[in-house]
Amino acid sequence: MTTDPMTTDPMTTDPTTLPTTARIPYGGDYNPEQWPDPVWDEDHRAFDLARIDTLTVGVFVWSLTQPAEEVYDLTVLERILDRAQAEGRQVCLATGTGAVPPWLAHRYPEVCRTDFEGRRHVYGQRHNACPSSPAYRRLAAALAGRVAERFADHPAVIAWHVNNEYGGACYCDLCAAEFRIWLRERYGTLDRLNDAWNAVFWSHRFTDWAEVVPPNALSEHWRGPDHTAFQGITLDYLRFTSDNLLRTFREEKDAIRQHSDLPVTTNFMGMYRPIDYHRWAEHLDLASWDNYPPDDRSASRMALTHDLMRGLKDGQPFWLMEQTPTVTASRDVNPVKRPGVMRLWSWQAVAHGADAVLFFQMRQSRGACEKYHGAVLDHAGRTDTRSFREVAALGAELEALGDRTLGARTPARVAVLFDWDSWWALEISDGPNRNLRYQRTVIDHHRALWEAGAQVDVVPVTADLTRYDVVVAPLLHMVKGDLAERLEAVAERGGTVVTTVLSGRVDEDDNAFLADVPGPLARLLGIRVDETDAQAPEVRNPVRLVVGDDELVTGSHTVFDLVLPQGAEVVGTYGADFYAGTAAVTRNRFGRGEAWYLGTCLEQDGLDLVLRHVLARHGLVGPYADAPGVEHAVREVDGRRYEFLLHHGDVRVEVDAHADGTDLLSGRRVVRGEVIALEPTDVVVLEVG
């Protein structure tokens, strides 16, 4: 069993660059190994019509490329790559380890995961490999090395794609052993471990590393994955699981690096709770993700997730690795994307930093669970459908755009802090209210900034905050390292910090600060929290906000801090219960700036008022903030500025252009003050100046 450290001695990312392309790569996940050669011919003719220039291939070919442990057969991949090159297309080549072949699980049963309930699984589905299995790790890395060795110099290959949508957890004996190794590397001594886990509680003091077992339904958990008697143990297992999966990625990347310096990525899944993508970011040369929103009313949520993916690599552009051209097939109800929506959402990705627009999938599978998942080409391979025409039209637009926006950055002066540790710690806690959800709260705060037209970075708590005028930290439950001091520095130099109820509660071990709430944030916020009330989801407490010349009575819900100002100004007061008339929202002058505390969960109109006021203080309200449904995003590169107007609303709107420019999609010259009419799903890309 290896003792390769996963947290204390990280590998560094090799000095590679983003893929060199002449335009935004356009295409997607292609699996020609599923069809005979005549279908390949049809596909490539259709790809020409749609201006498809990039294919992601080989994601699920392990059972073909390695039909037995001692046998490798890369001829299918070679034919696919050679055909792509002959057709003038480039390839993001996968290692093929996205799903293990049946022979591997049959020969090495320990490869199959043990679930939360302690059941050892047999072969099946996709994310089914234990990341602690020596056989899995050895064979996956070996296959990645073979593929890279064979195709490192193939002219069609521009990037490497490792595995696919990492996720899931295992609780087997192998993972238990690796967990103990991880803990020894993290804590060093059992005394430190016991202190971190507050193990004197319930007589849990460990005297030997071998006594530690994974927290699951057979040990610390009493109802489900979020109901644990010892939050510290469960929090560390979440961290360990993320790091353990990361190790398998790094091993495949190392195998690739023996033969190739091309960029290496794996496709993330946005705000995916089980994996801390910030812990992975430094090991990816290129961030990429798959955009499958829960409904067709998620424009602000998608903007947030694009911003999060861009923030993984300090603002570096990312790849939109997957989206559906039409429908998904994984939900109970799978509506089709309405006309214009695929184009609109694709341009939204570009507006927020995407340097590639790719689909899953290029042709519909004949069978299994994705046979009804949308694709560029349906089962009949038709090119006269509405969806194909839309794909082809977008391809023509991207081709005409060329390389103008490649490498462009977002000039954001507003940051939203996103922290997986706070997410995990908050939602595995007993109390005060399990109805409070981290992701929903971040979405609501980001939406208020998005609707106000602010350019926003979504960054980890370790990020450099000196470039931002406004820092918004919803549910900053866990305060680690020097974060409190860095937030104070933002306000000291004139910036604004906004945080919320249940912030500043615990340290990095998930132990409460032995201080008044909000712990290390108290000096910045100028408050003390005396009590925290929690109510059922339907309970609302009115809050009267007076912000500058604006006054609003909004609602609040879920949790309610009883805030005692310690120098802070009261901006909002509760209207009901025994704490009616007391502080719900405060603002504290700090240095040349200020810090806001939202002591409850405000309804969206209350959040909008507070955050619009904060942005206005710094001149950061966008020029189209009052146009309903209109999103404004900005990217800059080499002295050029691109402004995107994206209309997500249902009715025609008219806006006054705030700058001179040329719409790169229509060729129309726009003059400052000129009226721009936007129909639903319309997109304008202005090259300003």
C-alpha positions in Angstrom: 0.0 0.0 0.0 1.5 3.3 -1.1 2.1 6.2 1.3 2.1 8.8 -1.4 1.1 12.0 0.4 -2.1 13.6 -0.9 -2.1 16.9 1.0 1.3 17.8 2.4 3.4 17.3 -0.7 1.4 18.2 -3.7 2.8 17.7 -7.2 3.2 21.0 -9.1 1.6 21.6 -12.4 3.9 21.5 -15.4 4.4 24.8 -17.2 2.1 24.1 -20.1 -0.2 26.5 -22.0 -3.7 26.4 -23.1 -4.3 24.5 -26.4 -3.3 26.6 -29.4 -6.2 26.9 -31.7 -7.3 29.3 -34.4 -10.8 29.8 -33.0 -13.0 28.7 -30.2 -12.9 24.8 -30.4 -16.4 23.6 -31.4 -17.7 20.0 -31.3 -17.8 17.5 -28.5 -17.9 14.0 -27.2 -17.7 11.5 -30.1 -17.8 7.7 -29.9 -17.4 6.3 -33.4 -16.3 3.0 -31.9 -20.0 2.3 -31.5 -20.8 2.4 -35.2 -19.6 0.9 -38.5 -17.5 2.9 -41.0 -20.3 4.1 -43.2 -21.7 6.0 -40.2 -18.3 7.6 -39.7 -18.6 9.0 -43.3 -22.0 10.4 -42.6 -20.8 11.9 -39.3 -17.9 13.8 -40.9 -20.1 15.2 -43.7 -22.4 16.5 -41.0 -19.6 17.9 -39.0 -18.5 19.9 -42.0 -21.9 21.4 -42.3 -21.9 22.4 -38.7 -18.3 23.8 -38.7 -17.3 21.2 -36.1 -13.6 21.3 -35.7 -12.9 19.5 -32.3 -13.8 16.1 -31.1 -13.4 14.5 -27.6 -12.7 10.9 -28.2 -11.9 7.7 -26.3 -13.6 8.6 -23.0 -15.1 5.1 -22.5 -13.0 2.7 -24.6 -11.0 0.8 -21.9 -12.7 -2.5 -22.7 -11.6 -2.0 -26.3 -8.1 -0.6 -25.8 -7.3 -3.2 -23.1 -9.4 -6.3 -23.6 -7.3 -8.2 -21.1 -4.7 -7.3 -18.5 -1.8 -8.3 -20.7 -3.3 -7.1 -24.0 -3.4 -3.6 -25.4 -5.1 -2.8 -28.7 -5.0 0.9 -29.7 -6.0 0.3 -33.4 -9.5 1.7 -32.9 -8.2 4.9 -31.4 -5.6 5.1 -34.1 -8.3 4.9 -36.8 -10.4 7.5 -35.1 -7.5 9.9 -34.8 -6.3 9.4 -38.3 -9.7 10.0 -39.7 -10.1 13.2 -37.6 -6.7 14.4 -39.0 -7.7 13.6 -42.5 -10.9 15.6 -42.1 -9.0 18.6 -40.7 -10.3 18.1 -37.1 -8.5 18.3 -33.8 -8.9 16.0 -30.9 -9.1 16.2 -27.1 -7.9 12.6 -26.4 -9.2 10.8 -23.4 -7.2 8.2 -21.5 -10.3 5.9 -21.7 -10.5 5.3 -17.9 -13.9 6.8 -17.5 -15.3 3.3 -16.7 -13.5 0.1 -15.9 -14.0 -3.0 -18.1 -15.7 -6.1 -16.8 -12.6 -8.3 -16.8 -10.8 -5.9 -14.3 -13.6 -6.2 -11.7 -13.8 -10.0 -12.2 -10.0 -10.5 -11.8 -9.7 -8.0 -9.0 -13.0 -7.9 -7.0 -11.5 -5.3 -4.6 -11.8 -2.8 -7.4 -15.6 -2.6 -6.8 -16.6 0.0 -4.2 -18.2 -0.5 -0.8 -21.0 1.9 -0.3 -22.1 4.0 2.6 -24.2 1.2 4.1 -21.2 -1.2 4.0 -22.2 -3.3 1.0 -19.5 -4.5 -1.4 -20.8 -3.9 -4.9 -20.3 -6.1 -7.9 -19.5 -4.9 -11.4 -21.9 -2.4 -13.0 -22.7 1.2 -13.8 -19.8 3.7 -14.3 -18.3 5.3 -11.2 -17.6 1.9 -9.7 -13.9 1.8 -9.0 -12.3 2.1 -5.6 -9.6 4.8 -5.8 -7.6 3.0 -3.1 -7.4 -0.3 -5.1 -3.8 -0.9 -6.1 -5.0 -2.8 -9.2 -7.2 0.0 -10.4 -4.5 2.6 -9.8 -1.8 0.6 -11.5 -3.9 -0.4 -14.5 -5.5 3.1 -15.0 -2.1 4.8 -15.0 -0.6 2.2 -17.2 -3.4 2.6 -19.8 -3.0 6.4 -19.7 0.7 6.0 -20.3 0.2 3.6 -23.2 -2.3 6.0 -24.9 0.0 8.9 -24.4 3.1 7.1 -25.6 1.2 6.0 -28.8 -0.4 9.3 -29.7 1.7 12.0 -28.1 3.0 13.1 -31.5 -0.2 12.6 -33.4 -0.9 15.9 -35.2 -4.7 15.8 -34.4 -4.2 15.7 -30.6 -4.3 19.1 -28.8 -5.1 18.2 -25.2 -5.6 15.2 -22.9 -8.8 14.3 -21.1 -8.3 12.1 -18.0 -11.1 9.8 -16.8 -14.6 11.4 -16.8 -16.7 13.3 -14.2 -14.9 12.0 -11.1 -17.2 11.4 -8.2 -18.6 9.0 -5.6 -17.1 7.5 -2.4 -15.9 4.2 -1.1 -15.8 2.8 2.4 -13.9 -0.5 2.0 -11.0 -1.8 4.0 -8.5 -0.4 1.5 -10.0 3.0 1.9 -9.9 2.7 5.6 -6.2 1.9 5.5 -5.6 4.9 3.2 -7.7 7.1 5.4 -5.4 6.3 8.3 -2.3 7.2 6.2 -4.0 10.4 5.2 -4.8 11.3 8.8 -1.2 10.6 10.0 0.1 12.9 7.3 -2.4 15.6 8.2 -2.1 15.5 11.9 1.2 13.8 12.7 0.2 12.6 16.2 -2.8 11.0 17.8 -2.9 13.8 20.3 -3.4 16.3 17.5 -6.0 14.1 15.9 -8.0 13.7 19.1 -7.9 17.4 19.7 -9.1 18.2 16.1 -12.0 15.7 16.5 -12.8 16.7 20.1 -12.5 13.0 20.7 -12.9 13.3 24.5 -16.6 13.7 23.7 -18.5 10.4 24.0 -15.3 8.6 25.0 -13.9 8.7 21.5 -10.2 9.3 22.4 -8.1 7.1 20.0 -5.0 5.4 21.3 -3.9 3.7 18.1 -4.3 4.7 14.4 -5.8 1.3 13.7 -8.8 2.1 15.8 -10.0 4.7 13.2 -12.7 3.5 10.9 -14.5 5.3 8.0 -17.6 7.3 9.1 -20.6 5.6 7.5 -23.9 4.0 8.3 -22.1 1.3 10.3 -20.2 3.7 12.5 -20.8 7.4 13.2 -23.8 8.1 11.0 -27.3 7.8 12.4 -29.6 8.6 9.5 -27.7 9.5 6.4 -24.5 10.9 5.0 -25.2 14.4 6.6 -26.2 13.0 10.0 -23.0 12.3 11.9 -22.2 12.1 15.6 -18.7 13.4 14.9 -18.5 16.2 12.4 -14.7 16.2 12.5 -14.4 12.6 11.4 -16.9 13.0 8.6 -15.4 16.3 7.4 -12.0 14.7 7.2 -13.4 11.7 5.2 -15.0 14.1 2.7 -11.6 15.8 2.4 -9.8 12.4 2.1 -12.2 11.2 -0.5 -11.6 14.3 -2.7 -7.9 13.9 -2.3 -7.9 10.1 -2.9 -9.7 10.6 -6.2 -7.3 13.4 -7.0 -4.4 11.1 -6.5 -5.7 8.8 -9.2 -6.0 11.8 -11.6 -2.4 12.8 -10.7 -1.1 9.3 -11.4 -2.7 9.3 -14.9 -1.4 12.8 -15.5 2.1 11.7 -14.5 1.9 8.8 -16.9 0.9 11.2 -19.7 3.7 13.6 -18.8 6.3 10.9 -19.5 5.4 11.3 -23.2 3.6 14.7 -23.7 3.6 18.3 -22.6 0.1 19.0 -24.0 -2.5 20.4 -21.6 -4.2 17.9 -19.3 -7.7 18.3 -18.0 -10.7 16.4 -16.6 -14.3 17.5 -16.8 -15.8 18.9 -13.6 -19.5 19.2 -12.8 -19.8 22.7 -11.5 -21.0 23.1 -8.0 -20.5 19.4 -7.2 -20.5 18.9 -3.5 -18.5 15.6 -3.1 -15.2 17.0 -4.6 -13.4 20.1 -3.5 -12.4 21.4 -7.0 -10.1 24.1 -5.3 -7.9 21.3 -4.0 -7.7 19.9 -7.6 -7.2 23.2 -9.5 -3.4 23.4 -9.3 -3.1 20.0 -10.8 -5.1 20.8 -14.0 -3.5 22.7 -16.8 -6.9 23.6 -18.1 -10.2 23.7 -16.2 -13.2 22.3 -17.9 -16.8 21.4 -16.9 -20.1 20.0 -18.0 -23.1 22.3 -17.9 -26.4 20.5 -17.3 -28.6 23.0 -15.4 -31.7 21.7 -13.6 -34.2 23.7 -15.7 -34.4 26.3 -18.4 -34.7 29.1 -15.8 -31.2 28.8 -14.4 -29.3 31.6 -16.2 -28.0 33.2 -13.0 -27.0 29.8 -11.7 -25.1 28.9 -14.9 -23.3 32.3 -14.7 -22.3 31.5 -11.1 -20.9 28.1 -12.1 -19.0 29.5 -15.1 -17.5 32.1 -12.7 -16.6 29.4 -10.3 -14.9 27.3 -13.0 -13.0 30.4 -14.2 -11.9 31.1 -10.7 -10.3 27.7 -10.3 -7.3 28.8 -12.3 -7.1 32.5 -11.1 -9.3 33.8 -14.0 -7.8 31.7 -16.7 -10.3 30.7 -19.4 -11.9 27.3 -19.1 -13.5 24.8 -21.6 -17.2 24.1 -21.7 -16.5 20.4 -22.1 -20.2 19.2 -22.3 -23.7 20.5 -22.7 -26.6 19.0 -24.5 -27.7 20.4 -27.8 -31.3 19.4 -27.1 -32.3 17.3 -24.0 -30.8 15.3 -21.2 -31.9 11.8 -20.4 -31.0 11.6 -16.7 -34.1 13.2 -15.1 -37.6 12.1 -14.6 -38.8 14.8 -17.0 -36.4 16.0 -19.8 -37.8 19.0 -21.7 -36.2 20.0 -24.9 -34.3 23.3 -25.2 -36.5 25.9 -26.7 -35.4 27.6 -30.0 -32.4 29.8 -29.5 -31.7 28.6 -25.9 -28.7 26.4 -26.9 -27.1 29.3 -28.7 -27.9 31.7 -25.9 -26.4 29.4 -23.2 -23.3 28.7 -25.4 -22.6 32.4 -25.8 -23.2 32.9 -22.1 -20.4 30.4 -21.4 -18.1 32.3 -23.8 -19.1 35.6 -22.1 -18.0 34.2 -18.8 -14.6 32.8 -19.9 -15.2 29.7 -22.0 -12.5 29.2 -24.7 -14.3 26.1 -26.1 -17.9 25.1 -26.7 -18.4 21.4 -26.8 -21.4 19.0 -26.6 -22.3 15.7 -25.3 -22.9 14.0 -27.6 -22.1 14.1 -31.3 -24.3 11.2 -32.2 -27.0 9.5 -30.1 -26.0 6.1 -28.7 -28.1 3.2 -30.0 -28.7 1.7 -26.6 -28.3 1.9 -22.8 -29.1 4.8 -20.5 -28.1 7.6 -22.9 -29.8 6.5 -26.0 -32.4 9.3 -25.6 -29.9 11.9 -24.5 -29.7 14.8 -26.9 -27.0 14.9 -29.6 -25.9 16.9 -32.6 -27.0 14.0 -34.7 -30.0 11.8 -33.9 -30.3 8.1 -34.5 -31.1 8.7 -38.2 -28.2 11.1 -38.6 -30.4 13.9 -40.0 -29.1 17.3 -40.8 -32.4 19.0 -41.5 -33.7 19.1 -37.9 -34.3 22.3 -36.0 -31.6 21.4 -33.5 -29.0 20.6 -36.1 -29.7 23.8 -37.9 -29.1 25.7 -34.6 -25.8 23.8 -34.0 -24.7 24.7 -37.6 -25.7 28.3 -37.2 -23.7 28.6 -34.0 -20.8 26.9 -35.6 -20.8 29.5 -38.3 -20.8 32.3 -35.8 -17.9 30.9 -33.8 -16.0 30.4 -37.0 -16.5 34.0 -38.0 -15.5 35.1 -34.5 -12.2 33.4 -35.0 -9.6 33.9 -32.2 -10.7 37.3 -31.0 -11.8 36.3 -27.5 -9.3 33.5 -26.9 -7.4 34.0 -23.7 -9.6 37.0 -22.7 -10.1 37.6 -19.0 -13.0 39.0 -17.0 -12.1 42.4 -15.4 -14.0 41.7 -12.1 -13.7 43.9 -9.1 -16.3 41.9 -7.1 -15.5 38.5 -5.6 -17.8 35.8 -4.1 -16.0 33.4 -1.8 -16.9 29.8 -2.3 -15.6 27.2 0.1 -16.2 23.4 0.1 -15.1 23.1 3.7 -17.8 25.5 4.8 -20.3 23.8 2.6 -19.5 20.4 4.1 -19.1 21.6 7.7 -22.4 23.5 7.6 -24.5 20.7 6.1 -23.2 17.9 8.3 -23.8 19.9 11.5 -26.6 19.2 14.0 -28.3 22.6 14.3 -29.4 25.1 14.0 -31.5 24.3 10.9 -30.9 21.6 8.3 -33.1 23.4 5.9 -30.3 26.0 5.4 -28.4 25.0 2.3 -25.0 26.4 1.3 -25.4 26.1 -2.4 -28.8 27.8 -2.5 -27.5 30.7 -0.3 -24.6 31.3 -2.6 -26.8 31.2 -5.7 -29.1 33.8 -4.2 -26.3 36.2 -3.3 -24.6 35.8 -6.7 -27.9 36.3 -8.4 -28.3 39.7 -6.8 -24.9 40.7 -8.1 -25.6 39.2 -11.5 -28.9 41.0 -11.9 -27.1 44.3 -10.9 -24.7 43.7 -13.8 -21.6 43.3 -11.7 -18.6 41.5 -13.2 -17.9 38.8 -10.6 -15.1 36.3 -9.8 -16.0 33.3 -7.7 -12.8 32.4 -5.8 -11.5 30.2 -3.0 -11.0 31.6 0.5 -7.3 31.4 -0.2 -7.5 33.8 -3.2 -5.6 37.1 -3.4 -8.3 39.7 -2.4 -6.3 42.8 -3.1 -7.8 43.2 -6.6 -11.4 43.4 -5.4 -13.4 46.4 -4.1 -16.3 44.1 -2.9 -16.0 40.7 -1.3 -19.2 38.7 -0.6 -18.8 35.7 1.6 -22.2 33.9 2.1 -22.3 31.4 4.9 -18.6 31.7 5.7 -19.1 29.1 8.4 -15.4 28.1 8.6 -12.7 30.7 9.0 -9.3 29.3 8.2 -5.8 30.7 8.4 -5.4 34.4 8.0 -8.7 34.9 6.2 -10.2 37.2 8.9 -7.1 39.5 8.6 -7.3 39.6 4.8 -11.0 40.5 4.9 -10.2 43.3 7.3 -7.6 44.5 4.8 -10.2 44.8 2.1 -12.3 47.1 4.3 -9.3 48.9 5.7 -8.3 50.2 2.2 -11.8 51.3 1.4 -13.5 48.1 0.1 -16.7 46.5 1.3 -17.1 43.0 2.8 -20.5 41.3 3.1 -21.1 38.1 5.0 -24.1 36.4 6.6 -25.7 34.5 9.4 -23.7 31.4 10.6 -20.4 32.9 9.5 -17.3 32.9 11.7 -18.5 29.9 13.7 -15.8 27.2 13.4 -12.1 26.7 12.8 -10.6 24.4 10.2 -11.2 21.4 12.4 -14.9 22.3 12.6 -14.6 23.1 16.3 -16.4 26.2 17.6 -14.3 29.3 18.4 -14.0 29.9 22.1 -15.2 33.4 21.6 -18.4 35.4 21.0 -20.0 34.8 17.6 -18.9 35.7 14.9 -15.5 34.7 16.3 -12.5 36.1 14.3 -14.9 38.2 12.2 -16.3 40.2 15.2 -13.8 43.1 15.0 -14.5 43.6 11.3 -18.3 43.4 11.6 -18.7 45.3 14.9 -21.3 43.0 16.3 -21.9 40.2 18.8 -24.5 37.4 18.2 -26.4 36.6 21.4 -28.6 33.8 20.2 -29.6 32.1 16.9 -33.2 31.2 16.3 -34.3 28.6 13.8 -37.8 28.1 12.4 -39.6 25.8 9.9 -39.2 26.6 6.2 -42.6 28.3 5.9 -42.0 30.8 8.8 -41.3 34.3 7.7 -40.1 37.2 9.9 -40.5 40.6 8.2 -37.4 42.8 8.1 -37.5 46.5 7.6 -34.5 47.7 5.6 -33.4 51.4 5.4 -30.5 51.7 3.0 -29.6 55.2 2.1 -32.7 56.7 0.6 -34.3 53.3 0.0 -36.7 51.6 2.4 -38.1 48.1 2.0 -40.0 45.6 4.1 -38.8 42.2 3.0 -39.0 38.7 4.5 -36.5 36.6 6.3 -36.5 32.9 6.9 -34.8 29.7 8.2 -32.3 31.2 10.7 -32.4 34.4 12.7 -29.4 35.8 14.6 -30.1 38.1 17.6 -27.5 40.6 16.8 -26.1 43.0 19.4 -24.3 45.9 17.7 -20.8 46.6 19.0 -20.2 49.8 17.0 -22.1 48.7 13.9 -25.0 50.7 12.5 -28.4 48.9 12.3 -29.7 48.9 8.7 -32.4 46.3 9.1 -34.7 45.3 12.0 -36.9 42.3 12.6 -40.6 42.9 12.7 -41.9 39.9 14.6 -41.3 37.4 17.5 -39.7 38.3 20.8 -36.8 40.0 19.0 -39.0 42.4 17.0 -37.2 45.7 16.6 -33.7 44.3 17.1 -30.9 44.2 14.6 -31.2 41.9 11.6 -28.8 43.6 9.2 -25.8 45.8 10.2 -23.1 47.9 8.6 -19.8 48.6 10.3 -17.4 51.3 9.3 -13.9 49.8 9.2 -10.9 51.8 8.1 -11.9 53.6 4.9 -14.4 50.9 4.0 -17.3 48.9 5.6 -18.5 45.5 6.5 -22.1 44.2 6.3 -23.6 41.4 8.3 -26.9 39.8 7.1 -28.0 38.1 10.3 -30.8 36.1 8.6 -31.7 34.7 5.2 -33.3 37.7 3.4 -35.7 37.2 0.6 -34.3 38.0 -2.8 -35.7 41.5 -3.0 -33.9 42.3 0.3 -30.6 40.8 -1.0 -31.0 42.8 -4.2 -31.4 46.1 -2.3 -28.4 45.5 0.0 -26.0 44.3 -2.7 -27.1 46.9 -5.2 -26.3 49.6 -2.6 -22.9 48.0 -2.0 -22.1 47.9 -5.7 -23.3 51.5 -6.2 -20.8 52.7 -3.5 -18.0 51.5 -5.7 -19.6 52.4 -9.1 -20.0 48.7 -10.0 -23.7 48.6 -11.0 -23.8 47.5 -14.6 -25.1 49.7 -17.4 -28.0 47.4 -18.2 -28.9 46.5 -14.6 -32.5 47.8 -15.0 -33.2 46.0 -18.2 -35.2 42.9 -17.3 -33.7 39.6 -18.4 -30.6 41.2 -19.9 -27.2 39.9 -18.8 -24.1 42.0 -19.4 -20.6 40.3 -19.3 -17.2 41.6 -20.2 -13.9 40.0 -21.4 -10.7 41.8 -22.2 -7.5 40.6 -24.0 -4.6 42.5 -25.6 -6.2 45.9 -25.1 -9.4 44.8 -26.7 -12.7 44.8 -24.8 -15.7 42.6 -25.6 -19.1 43.2 -24.1 -21.8 40.6 -24.3 -25.5 41.3 -24.1 -27.6 38.1 -23.5 -31.4 38.3 -23.3 -32.8 35.6 -21.0 -36.2 37.2 -20.7 -39.5 36.3 -22.4 -40.3 39.7 -24.0 -38.6 42.1 -26.2 -36.6 44.8 -24.5 -34.8 47.9 -25.7 -31.6 49.2 -24.1 -29.4 52.2 -24.8 -25.9 51.2 -25.8 -23.4 52.6 -23.2 -20.4 52.5 -25.6 -19.4 52.6 -29.2 -18.7 49.3 -30.8 -19.3 46.7 -33.5 -21.5 43.7 -33.0 -19.4 40.8 -34.2 -22.4 38.6 -34.8 -24.3 40.9 -37.1 -21.5 43.3 -38.3 -23.7 46.3 -37.2 -21.9 49.4 -35.9 -23.4 50.6 -32.6 -23.0 54.2 -31.3 -23.2 55.1 -27.7 -26.8 56.0 -26.7 -28.2 54.1 -29.7 -31.2 51.9 -29.0 -30.5 48.2 -29.2 -33.6 46.0 -29.4 -33.3 42.5 -28.0 -35.7 39.8 -28.6 -35.8 36.7 -26.3 -32.6 34.6 -26.6 -30.9 37.4 -28.6 -27.1 37.8 -28.2 -24.9 40.8 -29.0 -21.1 40.7 -28.9 -19.7 44.2 -29.0 -16.1 44.8 -29.8 -15.9 48.1 -28.0 -14.0 51.1 -29.3 
